[in-house]
Amino acid sequence: MKPSVLAASLTLSRLVVPGTGSGITCITNDSRRVSPGALYAALRGEHVDGHSFIARAIEAGATAILCEEVPPRPRADIAWFLAPHARRALSELSDHFYGRPSQSLLVVGVTGTDGKTSTVSFIHQLLATLTGASASLSTAGMQTGALEEPNLLHQSTPEAPEVHRILRRMLDEGARYAVLESTSHGLSHRTCRLADVRYRAAVFTNLSHEHLEFHGSFERYRSDKANLFRSLDAGEASDRGAPDGFPEPFGVVNRDDPHAAYFEAATDRPVLGYGLDSPADYSARDLALETVGTQFTLLTPQGSVPCRLPVPGRFSVLNALAAAAVVQRLTGCANDELARAIAGIRPVRGRMTVVQESPFSVVVDYAHTPGAFENVLPFFRDRCAGRLIVVFGSAGERDRAKRPLQGEIADRYADLVVLADEDPRREDRMEILREIASGCGTRTEGSDLLLIPDRRAAIRAALRAARPGDTVLLLGKGHETTIIGPTEAQAWDEATVAAEEIAALASHQ
């Protein structure tokens, strides 16, 4: 695309030097990923200033630059876009470069502290079953058509160029629906990663302590998440320019969560509620919780229908209710169709993944927040014939305030707590574990509390301690493929490592 053509549709940046080079072929804010024809966006970050890498980007073949400061003598062969807020301008520019794909898709955004990825997956699976035209993007991966790709980034919401490139790909491959995990980072006005996505549905799952190292306060964290619901009212994100047949934008909130009213008040659009303990449009009764799934009666505005969800946990039923509300509103499907589709849902990789069932159970799950711990640990405590052994850690250079909260919850439910690396990054590994351990009450280190930074060694210790009837929970890594240390990322697959250590244990018995 010629820079002048792109510039003609932009309002947040202007082309101050038209450039004499070739057209723009792609967009990136990472100078290491610049290829010939790229537009390089020079963003100011917390640790580095992208303006420092403009020369490197041009040397690598960039033909256009988006920046907040144009150098005194800019190269005439390069197109220079100037913006007072480069991140916000990058979002608009990416949207227009890729043909404004979210305008032609029914985009569903899911936000909350816990349950986002599973809810995205459940919505996508139901839409795929009922319509055959769904795509999704989440922490766990991206799915367009029949192709499923893992998310190799420790970033649930990519930067704006990737978001719009992926949406364009979804549209080109025949998707009508796009389900996006919409994180507080992505929704924040500081990053603007999702600023130009036109959502038709917004889902709120729950809210608890997380990511205060980025947001600064719980109130800001909550407000940033609520930007998803505010976007339903915003110009073209709502009605103007939408294709015929698109429904009015709407919200879906978890009425069991005390913050539901805040999110509902953030939009003037209709909002549906779901829940198990509060009056709601979508609910469930007569729950029969099993380790392999849940039987229940699904209650919707159309009436009631028997239902089975082949994913364990009361919290999974809540995620399924959120999905049911979205999908029935979008498709108008009957209750019996919805129930049949729910019966075919598969769990997300790394969520409630059973590695071994006997002589003791070993389960991998991504739970890593206090809220998720309050869901997962009681569920297994109630269904554990023997002792509950839990292995987990906490991410380095992230929310430190949650660490003792994690420890306190584990202390309440587990018989043996084993603390290990999650992603220590540049923090002291043992200091992270000691901050978690500070919430573990009067446990005795070396007895019912083990601090073993090396995660494989920690898993090995937990398995060696397990007896018939026990349950070993491995929490926090789930689907992730690396453990991030101070200088590099170590390849990691939690379920595979657990299986290897189980085999090694068996060979020595």
N, C-alpha and C positions, 0 to 999 in steps of 0.2 A: 504494500500500500504506500502510495506517495505521501510524504509528510504533510503536504499542503491539503490533500484530501482529508486526512485524519484531522488536521487542525481545524477545518471548517465546521466540524460538528462539536468541538470542545468549548466549554465555558469556564473551566477551572485552570486552564493553562493556555498560553499563547505561543505561537511560533515566531520567535524573534529573529532567527536566522533560518531561511528556508532550506539551505543546503543544496549542494550540487551533486551529491552522491546518489546511490541507488535507493530503492524503496525499502520500507520497513518490512521485515519478514517475521519477526517475533519480538517479545518484550520480556525483559528480566531486570530485577533489581540486584542481581548477584553478578559481579564483574567476572567471576570465575566461569560463569555459564554463558558468557557473551559469544555469539557466533556471527559470521559475516551477515550483515543486514539487520542486526538486532537494534532495538531501541533500549538503551540502558537508562534506568531510573536511578538517580543518585539520591538516596534517602539518608537522612540523618538518624542514626540509631543511638542507643544508650552507650555503646562501646566504641563504635566507629562511625565515621562520616563518609557516606558514599561518594561525596564530591572528591575525596582523595583518590578514588579509583577511576575517575573519568578517563585519564590518559591511558590507563591499562585497558579500559573497555574499547577505546578507539583503536588502540593497537591490535586488539583481538578482532576487529572488524565491525564495530558498532557504527551505524550510519546516522543515528539520532540519539540525542541526550535529553532527558527530562531532569531539570535541576531547579534549585531555588536561587542559585547564583551562577550567572554565565561568566566565564573568564573574560578578562579585559580584551583579549584578542582571540575570539573564538575562531576555530578553523571553519573556513567558508564552505568546505565540502560536507560538513556535518550539519544536520538539522538540529536546532536548539530550541527546545520547549521550556519556557520559563513559567514557574508557578510559585505562589507564596506558600503553599502547603503541598509539597510534592507527593506525600502519601495519598492525600485526598485526590489530587489530580491524577495519580497513577490509576486509581480505581476507575475513574471516569474514562480515562484514556484506554484502559484495558477492555472495558465494556464496549466501547465504540469500535476498537480495533477488531474484536471478535464478533462484531455484528449484533451486539446487544442480545445475546442468546436467551437470557432469563426472561425477556419480554415475550418469547414464544413458548416458554415452558411453564407448567404449573409447578412452581417451586415451593417445597415444604421445608421450613426451617425448624430444627429441634434444638432447644437450648435448655440449660439446667446444670446442676452440679454433677449428678449421677444419672445413669440410664440413657444418656443421649445416644450412644452408639447402638445399643440394643434397640432403642425405639426407632432410630433411623432404619436399621435393618428390618425390623418388623413391618414398618410402613412400606418399605421398598418391596419386601417379599409379598405382602398382601396385594399391592398394586400390580406387581409383576404377574401374580396368579390371576387376578381379576381382569387385567387389561393387556398384559404383555408388552407394556410400553413404559417401563420405569427404569430409572438409573439412580445411583446414590453415591455419596461421598461422605466418609466418616473417618474417625481415628483408625478403624480397623482396615479400611481400604476403599477402593472405588469399584463400582460395578456399572458397566454400560453394556447393554445387551446381555449376551451370554458370557462375556469376559469379566472375570473377577481378578482384581489386582491388589496386592497388599499395599498398605500405606507405609512406605519405608522411612518416612519423616517422623520425628517426634513432634509433629505439628498437626493438630486436628484440622485447623483451617489454614490452608496455604495462603501465600500472598495473592493479592488481587489478580495479577496476570495469570497465575495458575488456575484460580477459581473460574475465571471467564473462559480460559482455554478449555477447561474440562467441561463447562456448561455447553460450549460450542460443540465439542465432541459428542456429548450426550444427545444434543439436538440432531446433529448430522447422522447419528446412528439410530435415529428413529424414536427416541424417547419423547413422551408427552409429559411425564412427571419426573422431577428431579428432587431427591430428598437429601438435604444437606445438614450435617452436623454443624451447628452454628454456635461457636464458642464465644465466651465473653471477650477473649482476645480479638477474635475476628470481628465482633460487633462493636468493639471499642472505637471511639473517634480518634484514638491515638494511632491505630493501625489502619483503619478504613478498608480492611480486606474485603468486607462484605457490603460496603457502603452503596454499591450500585447494583446489587442483586435485588430483583423485584419478586418479593415473596407473595404467594397467594394464601399460604397457611403458616401459622406460627404455633409451635408447641412448647409448653413449659412443663418440665418434669418435676423438679424440686430444687431446693436451694439450701446449701450448707457451706461450711468453712472451706475455702479453696482460693488459691491464686491472689492472695492479698499482697504478695511481693510485687505484683504488677499493678493491681488496681489501687492499692494504698488503703482502702477501707472497704468494709463489707457493703456500705451504702453505695459506693461507686461500682463495686462488683455487681450488685443487684441491678443498678441503673443501666450499666452497660449491657447486661443480658436483656433487659427490657427494651433495648433499642430494636430488637427483632419485632416486638409487637408494635412499637411506634412506626416502624417502616410500613406496616399494612395501610396506614393512612396517608402515605407520602406520595403525592403526585402520580407519576407513571407506575410506581410500585403498586398502586391500587387499581384504577380502572382505565385511565387513558392509555390508548395504544394496545390494550389487551385484545387477543384474538377473540372472535365470536365463540360463544360456548364456554368461556371461562367463568367459573363461579365467582361470586363476591368474595373478597379476602375474608378470612376468619381466623380466630384463635382457638386454641385448646389448652386448658390448664388443669393441673392436678389439684383438685379441690381439697385433698387431704393435706396439702402443704400450706403452712400458715402464710406464705407469701403469694398465694394464688391471686388474692384480691388486688395486689399491687400490679401484677402483670395484666390482669383483666382491665384495670383502669388505664393502662398505657395505650389502649386503642379504642376507637369509637366503633370498630367493627364487631360483628357478632362473635361471642366467645362461648364455646362448649366446655363443659366440665366433665372430668372423670374422677373416679375415686372408689375406695372400698369402705371408708369410714364416714364419709360426708355425703349429703345429698348431691347427686350428680346426674348428668344426662347419660353417661355410660358408666356402668358399675357391674359388679359380680357378686353373687351370693352362693352359699353352699360350697365353699372352696374345700376341695379334698387335695391337700398338698402332699406330693410324693417326691422322691428323690429324682425321678425321671420326668416329671411334669405335673400338671394340675388339672383336675376336673372342676368345672364350675358352671353356673348358669349365667350367661351373658345377658345383661339388661341394657337395652338401647331405646331410643325414642319409638322404635317400631314394635317393641315388646320384648319377650324373653326367648332364649334358645339355649339348649344344652351345648356345652363347648368343652373342648380339651386343648390345652396348650402344651406341646411336648418340650417345654423348657421349664426347669424347676424354679420354685421361689415365688413368694407372694409379690415381691417387687417385679418379677417378670410378668405377673398378671396385670399389674399397673401399667407396665410398658405396653402390653397388648391392648389394654383399654384405650390408651392414648392413640395407638395405631388404628384401632377400630373406629374411633371418633373421626379421625382424619379421613380415612379411606371411605367410610360410608357417606360422609359429607361430600367428598369429591366425586364418587362414582354412583351414589344412589343405590348401591347393592342391597339386596334383601338380607335379613338376618341369617337365613340358612346358608346363603352363599358366603357370608362373612365367617360364619362358624366353620365351614369346610376349609376356607382359606387359612384360618388360624390354626387348624389341626395340622396343616402342612408346614408351619413355621420351623425353621432350623435355628439353633442357637448360633450366636456369633463366635467365631474362632477365638479362643482365649477367654471366653466368658463361660463359667460353670462347665469347664471341660473336664470330664472324668478321665484320668490317666489310668487308674487302677481301682477296682471295686473290692477285691479281697486279696489276702486276709485282712488288710486294712485299706481304707479308701484314700485316694490321692486326687485332689481336685485343683485345677488351675483357674484363677479368676483375676480379672483386672482391677478389682476393688482397691482403691488407694486413697479414698477420702473418709473422713469420719462418718459422713452420711452413708456411704456404701458399706462401711464396716458394720453400722447399726442394722443394715439389712441382711448382709451375708452371714455374719457370725451367729446371730440368734437362730437363723434357719438351720445351720449345721449343728449348733449346740443341741437343738431340740431333737435332731434325728441321728445323733451320734450315739451308738451303742456303748462305745468306750470313751477314751479321752479325745479331746479336741486339741490338735497341734497346729499352730499357725506360724507361717514364715512370711515376713514382709519387711519393708523398709520405708524410706521416704526420699523424695527427689531432692538432690542438692541444688542450691541456688533457687529454690522455690519456697513456697509458703512454710515458714518455720513454725508458725503458731499452731499448725494442725498436728505437729509431731506428738506432743504429749497427749493430745486428744486421741490419736490413734492408739497410743500405748494404753490409755485408760480403758478404752473399749475392749481391746484385746485382753487386758487384765481381767475384765469382768466375765468373759466367755471362754477363754482358752485355758487348758490345763498346762500347756507348755508353749511359751512364746519364744520364737527364734527370730532375731533381728538381723537383717542382711542388707547388702547394697540394693538400691533400686536404680537410680542414676545419680551417683554422687557428684559428678561433674568436678568442680575444683574445690569443693568443700572437704573438710577432714572427715573421712569415712566413719571413724569411731565416734566423733563428736555428734554426727547425725544420729547414730544409734543410741547414744547416751541421752540425747534430747527426747527421743521416743521413749526410752526406758524410764525417764523421769515421771511418766504418767502411769507406770506399771505397779504402783502401790508398794507393797512390802515384799515383792518377789526376791528371791535369792539368786544373784547372778551365778551361773555355773550349775544351777539346779533346775528351777522351773523358768529361768530366763537366761537365754544364750545370746551373746553378741558375737556374731561371726560375719564380718564384712563380705568375705568371698561368698557369693551367692550359691555357687555349686556346693561348696563345703557346708553351707548352712542347710541346704536341701538334704545333703547326705546325712547330716547330724539328725535332722528331723525324721528321716526315714529309718535310721538306725534306732531311734527312740520309740518308734511306733510299734504297737502290739496289735494282735487280732482284735477287730472291732473298733479300732481307733480311726479317726479321720484326720488327714493331713491337708491343710489348706495352704496353697501357695498363692499369695496375693500381690498385686501391684504391677506385674509385668504383662500378664495376659498374652495378647497377640504380638507384643513388641519384639522386634528382631535384633535389638542391641541393648547393651548396658553402657551408658555414657560415662566415661571416666574423665580425669583431668586433661588428658591429651588426646584420647582417641575413643572410638566406640567399639566395644567388644561384641562380636557376633553372639546372638543369644536366641534360644528358642526354649521357653520355660517347659513346655510339655515334653519336648524331646530330651532335655536335660533330666527331667524327672524320670522319664522312662529308662534312660541310660543308667541312672543311679539305682533304680529299682532292680534292673537286670544285674548290675554289679553286686548289689546286696544279696540277691538270690544265689548268685554263683559262689558266694563265700559262706553260705549256710549249710 
